[in-house]
Amino acid sequence: MLSVLVTAMVAAACSSGESTDGGGAERTPGAAPSVVTVAQVGQSPVEEVPSALDSIDQDGLPAPLIERSDLLDGGPPPDGIPPIDEPTFHRAGDVDFLDDREPVLAVEVGGEARAYPVQIMIWHEIVNDTFGDLPVTVTYCPLCNTAVGFERRLDDGRVLSFGTSGKLFRSSLVMYDRQTESLWSHFDGRALAGVLTGTELARIPVQTVSWGDWLAQNPEGLVLSRDTGASRDYGRNPYPGYDDINEDPFLFEGELDGRLRAKERVVGFGLDGAPTAVRLDPLLEQGVITTQFDGRPIVVWALPGTASALDAASVDGGRDVGATGVFVSENQGRALTFTRTDSGFTDAETASTWTVLGRATAGPLVGVQLESLEHVDTFWFAWAAFSPDTRVLPGE
């Protein structure tokens, strides 16, 4: 498996020679879908400071949060896996390269919904984007199976732009910013080394759902285009079989938490306080799990119908691992009790119907959007490494 993963990392870094229209559903003959360009907030200038890309413990840098030995070489050099710095989009109704079961990363900011197909993110890992005047970065790490979004503007007003460092920390993507070349953990948004050591990025909710479910709720939304400026075999999974629960994680050093198997899928939330991991298989079987977080009622739910991007040779061909959501389960101070139906969810109090994205589509609460709680769909080894004191639901 090690040699396969090294080859996959190199493949993600190198041009495949395939067209950017490769993979995915077959295109119906006719005009290509129109491309939408989103105005991007300008990034701050590059600063003349010591670079943590050179060494994390050199003179002039604050003490790093990790040891040099904690950073492992993933194979490609900085930006060898090329981030997307000038994203373009299609209107959802124009997209014809996605299968209904394909996973997409759903992000909504200020009422504007965008989908970032995993078939693209698996080759690029980082998109530097802007919603209105809010600069964000949307990230995906296939090795820990985690999608996380961050605001790129710091409290002091600096706007950062992120790239892939080529390094791994706990088998998780390590980003770097182009302004100071500090190193950042993709998993929790902390600067691990460099002049910005200890700085934390504000996180934004990202939900992994099927293309069919996202499209049904967001027919006018924007979808990241495969016009990325790079030539990759979009639609192909360069990590086939990586989510095999019987396999060890790639380049993970340290003690594994034996409460669950390393690659068991979990839904993690509350990373900054009262961390909780919900086991995916029981959640898929039960449909809904309720709990409390920060004194508020929380619902964690799962809906079948989303393919694993890391299973089969194609992103849309993986086994069904479902889509999950974590929401505050109340409306105007009234707690709601949910159960899963064949196509979504319903609440006992009003009999309204809800999508996996947390929006009511019928009933007395039609149009209501539940408050989303930032969470990750990830492998147990990664969640436990970043939150060793986590509780596990349902039961351990």
C-alpha positions as CSV (number, residue, x, y, z in Angstrom):
1,M,0.0,0.0,0.0
2,L,2.9,2.4,0.7
3,S,4.2,2.3,-2.8
4,V,0.7,2.7,-4.2
5,L,0.2,5.8,-2.1
6,V,3.5,7.3,-3.0
7,T,2.6,6.8,-6.7
8,A,-0.8,8.4,-6.0
9,M,0.8,11.5,-4.4
10,V,3.1,11.9,-7.4
11,A,0.2,11.4,-9.8
12,A,-1.7,14.2,-8.1
13,A,1.4,16.4,-8.5
14,C,2.1,15.6,-12.1
15,S,0.2,16.3,-15.3
16,S,-1.6,13.2,-16.4
17,G,-1.7,14.3,-20.0
18,E,-5.5,14.0,-20.0
19,S,-7.9,16.7,-20.9
20,T,-9.6,18.6,-18.1
21,D,-12.8,17.2,-19.5
22,G,-11.6,13.6,-18.7
23,G,-13.7,11.4,-16.3
24,G,-17.1,12.0,-15.0
25,A,-20.3,11.6,-16.9
26,E,-20.2,11.7,-20.7
27,R,-20.8,15.2,-22.2
28,T,-23.8,15.6,-24.4
29,P,-22.7,17.1,-27.8
30,G,-23.3,20.8,-27.9
31,A,-22.0,24.0,-26.5
32,A,-19.8,23.8,-23.4
33,P,-21.4,25.2,-20.2
34,S,-20.8,28.9,-19.6
35,V,-18.1,29.8,-17.1
36,V,-18.8,32.2,-14.3
37,T,-15.8,34.1,-12.9
38,V,-16.1,35.3,-9.3
39,A,-14.4,38.5,-8.2
40,Q,-11.5,37.6,-5.8
41,V,-10.3,39.7,-2.8
42,G,-6.7,40.7,-3.3
43,Q,-4.1,38.9,-1.2
44,S,-1.7,40.8,1.1
45,P,1.9,41.3,-0.2
46,V,4.6,38.7,0.4
47,E,6.6,39.6,3.6
48,E,10.4,39.4,3.9
49,V,10.6,37.0,6.8
50,P,12.3,33.6,7.5
51,S,10.4,30.8,5.8
52,A,9.2,27.8,7.7
53,L,9.4,25.9,4.3
54,D,13.2,26.0,4.7
55,S,13.3,25.0,8.4
56,I,10.7,25.2,11.2
57,D,13.3,26.0,13.9
58,Q,15.6,28.5,12.3
59,D,16.7,31.7,13.8
60,G,14.1,34.5,13.7
61,L,11.1,32.3,14.0
62,P,9.1,31.6,17.2
63,A,9.2,28.2,18.7
64,P,7.1,25.8,16.5
65,L,4.2,23.9,18.0
66,I,5.6,20.6,16.7
67,E,8.9,18.9,16.4
68,R,10.8,18.8,13.1
69,S,10.4,15.0,13.1
70,D,6.6,15.5,13.2
71,L,6.7,16.8,9.7
72,L,6.9,14.1,7.1
73,D,7.7,14.5,3.4
74,G,4.6,13.5,1.4
75,G,6.5,13.3,-1.9
76,P,5.6,16.4,-4.0
77,P,7.4,19.7,-3.4
78,P,5.5,22.9,-2.4
79,D,2.6,23.4,-4.7
80,G,3.5,20.2,-6.5
81,I,-0.1,19.4,-5.9
82,P,-1.4,22.7,-7.4
83,P,-4.0,24.7,-5.5
84,I,-6.6,26.5,-7.5
85,D,-6.0,30.3,-7.1
86,E,-8.3,31.6,-9.7
87,P,-11.4,29.4,-9.5
88,T,-14.1,29.6,-12.1
89,F,-17.6,28.2,-11.8
90,H,-20.6,26.9,-13.8
91,R,-24.2,27.5,-13.0
92,A,-25.5,24.3,-11.4
93,G,-28.1,23.7,-14.2
94,D,-25.3,23.7,-16.8
95,V,-23.2,21.0,-15.2
96,D,-23.2,17.7,-17.0
97,F,-20.0,16.0,-15.8
98,L,-21.2,14.8,-12.3
99,D,-23.1,11.7,-11.4
100,D,-25.9,12.0,-8.9
101,R,-24.0,9.9,-6.3
102,E,-20.7,11.8,-6.6
103,P,-19.5,13.6,-3.5
104,V,-19.3,17.4,-3.6
105,L,-18.2,19.8,-0.9
106,A,-21.1,22.1,0.0
107,V,-20.3,25.6,1.2
108,E,-22.8,28.4,1.9
109,V,-21.8,31.9,2.9
110,G,-24.2,34.8,3.1
111,G,-26.9,32.8,1.4
112,E,-24.7,32.0,-1.6
113,A,-24.2,28.2,-2.2
114,R,-21.3,26.7,-4.0
115,A,-20.3,23.1,-4.7
116,Y,-16.7,21.9,-5.0
117,P,-16.6,18.5,-6.7
118,V,-14.4,16.0,-4.9
119,Q,-13.3,14.7,-8.4
120,I,-11.5,18.1,-8.7
121,M,-10.5,18.6,-5.1
122,I,-8.8,15.2,-4.9
123,W,-6.2,16.5,-7.4
124,H,-5.8,20.0,-6.0
125,E,-6.6,19.9,-2.3
126,I,-6.9,23.7,-1.9
127,V,-9.1,26.4,-3.5
128,N,-8.5,30.0,-2.6
129,D,-11.9,31.6,-3.2
130,T,-14.0,34.6,-2.2
131,F,-17.7,34.9,-1.2
132,G,-18.6,38.6,-1.6
133,D,-15.9,40.4,0.3
134,L,-15.0,37.3,2.5
135,P,-11.8,35.5,1.3
136,V,-12.0,31.8,2.1
137,T,-10.1,28.7,1.4
138,V,-11.8,25.3,0.9
139,T,-9.5,22.3,1.5
140,Y,-9.7,18.5,1.1
141,C,-7.2,16.0,2.3
142,P,-7.6,12.5,0.8
143,L,-5.2,10.9,3.2
144,C,-7.3,11.7,6.3
145,N,-10.5,12.0,4.3
146,T,-11.3,15.5,5.6
147,A,-12.8,18.6,4.1
148,V,-12.4,21.9,6.0
149,G,-13.1,25.6,5.1
150,F,-11.4,28.7,6.6
151,E,-11.6,32.4,6.4
152,R,-8.4,33.8,4.8
153,R,-8.5,37.2,6.5
154,L,-6.7,37.4,9.8
155,D,-7.8,39.6,12.7
156,D,-5.1,42.2,11.7
157,G,-6.6,42.5,8.2
158,R,-4.0,40.5,6.3
159,V,-5.4,38.3,3.6
160,L,-3.5,35.1,3.1
161,S,-3.3,32.8,0.1
162,F,-2.6,29.1,0.7
163,G,-0.7,26.4,-1.1
164,T,0.3,22.8,-0.5
165,S,3.6,22.5,1.4
166,G,4.3,18.9,0.3
167,K,4.5,18.0,4.1
168,L,2.2,15.9,6.2
169,F,1.4,16.2,9.9
170,R,-0.4,13.2,11.4
171,S,-1.1,12.1,7.8
172,S,-2.9,15.3,7.2
173,L,-2.3,18.1,4.7
174,V,0.0,20.8,5.8
175,M,-0.7,24.1,4.0
176,Y,1.6,27.1,3.8
177,D,0.7,30.8,3.2
178,R,2.3,32.7,0.4
179,Q,2.7,35.9,2.5
180,T,5.0,34.5,5.3
181,E,5.5,30.9,4.3
182,S,4.3,29.8,7.7
183,L,3.0,26.1,7.9
184,W,-0.6,25.4,8.8
185,S,-2.5,22.3,9.8
186,H,-5.4,21.7,7.4
187,F,-7.2,19.8,10.1
188,D,-7.6,22.5,12.7
189,G,-6.4,25.7,11.0
190,R,-3.5,26.4,13.3
191,A,-0.2,27.8,12.2
192,L,2.3,25.1,13.3
193,A,5.5,26.9,12.5
194,G,6.7,30.2,11.0
195,V,6.2,33.8,12.0
196,L,2.5,33.2,12.4
197,T,2.9,30.3,14.8
198,G,-0.1,29.8,17.0
199,T,-2.5,31.9,14.9
200,E,-5.8,30.2,14.2
201,L,-8.0,30.6,11.2
202,A,-11.7,31.0,11.6
203,R,-13.5,27.9,10.3
204,I,-16.5,27.8,8.1
205,P,-18.9,24.8,7.7
206,V,-18.3,22.4,4.9
207,Q,-20.6,19.5,4.2
208,T,-19.9,16.5,1.9
209,V,-23.1,15.5,0.1
210,S,-24.1,13.9,-3.1
211,W,-24.3,16.0,-6.3
212,G,-27.9,15.0,-6.7
213,D,-28.9,16.2,-3.2
214,W,-27.0,19.4,-3.5
215,L,-28.4,20.2,-7.0
216,A,-32.0,19.6,-5.9
217,Q,-31.6,22.2,-3.2
218,N,-29.4,24.7,-5.1
219,P,-30.4,24.7,-8.8
220,E,-29.1,28.2,-9.2
221,G,-25.9,27.6,-7.2
222,L,-22.3,27.7,-8.5
223,V,-20.2,24.6,-9.1
224,L,-16.4,24.7,-9.4
225,S,-15.3,24.2,-13.0
226,R,-12.7,21.7,-14.3
227,D,-11.2,24.7,-16.1
228,T,-8.4,24.8,-13.5
229,G,-5.4,25.6,-15.7
230,A,-4.0,22.1,-14.9
231,S,-4.4,18.9,-16.9
232,R,-5.8,16.1,-14.6
233,D,-7.9,13.0,-15.2
234,Y,-10.9,14.4,-13.3
235,G,-13.3,11.7,-12.3
236,R,-10.5,9.1,-11.7
237,N,-9.6,8.3,-8.1
238,P,-5.8,8.3,-7.7
239,Y,-6.1,6.6,-4.3
240,P,-8.2,3.5,-5.1
241,G,-8.9,1.3,-2.1
242,Y,-7.5,3.8,0.4
243,D,-10.5,3.8,2.6
244,D,-10.2,0.1,3.3
245,I,-10.8,-0.2,7.0
246,N,-8.3,-3.0,7.2
247,E,-5.4,-0.9,5.9
248,D,-3.1,1.4,7.9
249,P,-3.1,5.2,7.3
250,F,-0.3,6.5,5.1
251,L,2.7,8.1,6.8
252,F,1.0,8.3,10.2
253,E,3.5,8.2,13.0
254,G,2.5,8.1,16.7
255,E,0.2,5.9,18.8
256,L,-3.1,5.0,17.3
257,D,-6.2,5.3,19.6
258,G,-7.4,1.7,19.9
259,R,-11.0,2.5,20.8
260,L,-11.9,2.2,17.1
261,R,-10.1,0.9,14.0
262,A,-7.8,3.5,12.5
263,K,-9.8,4.0,9.3
264,E,-13.3,3.7,10.7
265,R,-15.3,6.7,9.4
266,V,-16.6,9.1,11.9
267,V,-18.3,12.5,12.0
268,G,-16.3,14.8,14.3
269,F,-17.4,18.1,15.8
270,G,-16.5,20.3,18.7
271,L,-12.8,20.2,18.1
272,D,-12.2,23.3,20.2
273,G,-14.3,22.1,23.1
274,A,-16.1,18.9,24.1
275,P,-15.0,17.1,21.0
276,T,-17.3,14.3,19.8
277,A,-16.9,11.6,17.3
278,V,-20.1,9.9,15.9
279,R,-19.4,6.5,14.3
280,L,-20.7,6.5,10.7
281,D,-21.9,2.9,10.4
282,P,-24.3,3.0,13.4
283,L,-25.4,6.5,12.4
284,L,-26.3,5.3,8.9
285,E,-28.2,2.5,10.4
286,Q,-30.1,4.6,12.9
287,G,-30.5,7.7,10.7
288,V,-30.4,10.3,13.5
289,I,-28.5,10.7,16.7
290,T,-29.3,13.5,19.1
291,T,-27.0,15.0,21.7
292,Q,-26.1,18.3,23.4
293,F,-23.2,20.6,22.6
294,D,-22.4,23.9,24.3
295,G,-25.8,23.7,26.1
296,R,-27.8,23.4,22.8
297,P,-29.6,20.5,21.3
298,I,-27.7,18.9,18.4
299,V,-28.9,16.5,15.7
300,V,-26.4,14.4,13.7
301,W,-27.9,12.6,10.8
302,A,-26.9,10.5,7.8
303,L,-28.7,9.9,4.5
304,P,-27.6,7.1,2.1
305,G,-26.8,7.9,-1.5
306,T,-23.3,9.4,-1.6
307,A,-20.3,7.5,-3.0
308,S,-17.0,7.1,-1.3
309,A,-14.4,9.1,-3.4
310,L,-11.5,6.8,-2.1
311,D,-12.9,3.4,-2.8
312,A,-13.1,2.5,-6.5
313,A,-11.1,3.5,-9.5
314,S,-13.5,6.3,-10.3
315,V,-14.8,8.9,-7.8
316,D,-18.4,8.1,-8.7
317,G,-18.0,4.4,-8.5
318,G,-17.3,4.0,-4.8
319,R,-19.5,2.2,-2.3
320,D,-22.3,4.1,-0.6
321,V,-21.0,5.9,2.5
322,G,-23.9,8.4,2.8
323,A,-23.9,12.0,3.6
324,T,-24.0,13.5,7.1
325,G,-25.0,16.8,8.7
326,V,-24.7,18.3,12.1
327,F,-27.2,21.0,13.1
328,V,-28.6,22.9,16.0
329,S,-32.0,21.1,16.3
330,E,-34.2,24.0,17.2
331,N,-36.2,26.7,15.5
332,Q,-37.0,30.0,17.2
333,G,-36.1,28.4,20.6
334,R,-38.2,25.3,20.0
335,A,-36.4,22.0,20.0
336,L,-37.2,19.7,17.1
337,T,-37.1,15.9,17.1
338,F,-36.1,14.3,13.8
339,T,-36.4,10.9,12.1
340,R,-35.1,9.8,8.7
341,T,-37.4,9.1,5.8
342,D,-36.7,7.5,2.4
343,S,-35.5,10.8,0.9
344,G,-34.6,13.0,3.9
345,F,-35.9,13.8,7.4
346,T,-39.0,14.9,9.2
347,D,-39.6,16.5,12.5
348,A,-42.2,15.2,15.0
349,E,-43.3,18.7,16.2
350,T,-44.5,20.1,12.8
351,A,-44.2,17.2,10.3
352,S,-42.0,19.4,8.1
353,T,-39.7,17.6,5.7
354,W,-36.0,18.4,5.6
355,T,-33.0,17.8,3.3
356,V,-29.7,16.4,4.3
357,L,-28.4,20.0,4.0
358,G,-30.7,21.1,6.8
359,R,-33.4,23.0,4.9
360,A,-37.2,22.5,5.3
361,T,-38.8,21.9,1.9
362,A,-42.4,21.2,2.9
363,G,-44.7,21.7,5.9
364,P,-45.1,24.6,8.3
365,L,-41.4,25.3,8.5
366,V,-40.8,25.3,4.7
367,G,-37.8,27.5,3.9
368,V,-36.3,27.4,7.3
369,Q,-32.5,26.5,7.4
370,L,-31.1,24.9,10.5
371,E,-28.0,26.4,11.9
372,S,-25.1,24.3,10.7
373,L,-22.4,23.2,13.2
374,E,-18.9,23.0,11.7
375,H,-17.9,19.3,11.5
376,V,-15.7,16.9,9.5
377,D,-16.3,13.6,7.9
378,T,-13.0,11.8,8.5
379,F,-11.1,8.7,9.6
380,W,-11.0,7.9,13.3
381,F,-7.1,8.0,13.4
382,A,-7.1,11.6,12.3
383,W,-9.9,12.8,14.6
384,A,-8.4,11.0,17.6
385,A,-4.9,12.4,16.9
386,F,-6.2,16.0,16.9
387,S,-8.7,15.5,19.8
388,P,-7.5,12.6,22.0
389,D,-10.0,13.4,24.7
390,T,-13.0,13.0,22.3
391,R,-16.1,11.1,23.4
392,V,-17.5,8.5,21.0
393,L,-21.1,8.1,20.1
394,P,-23.0,5.8,20.1
395,G,-21.0,4.0,22.8
396,E,-17.3,3.0,22.7
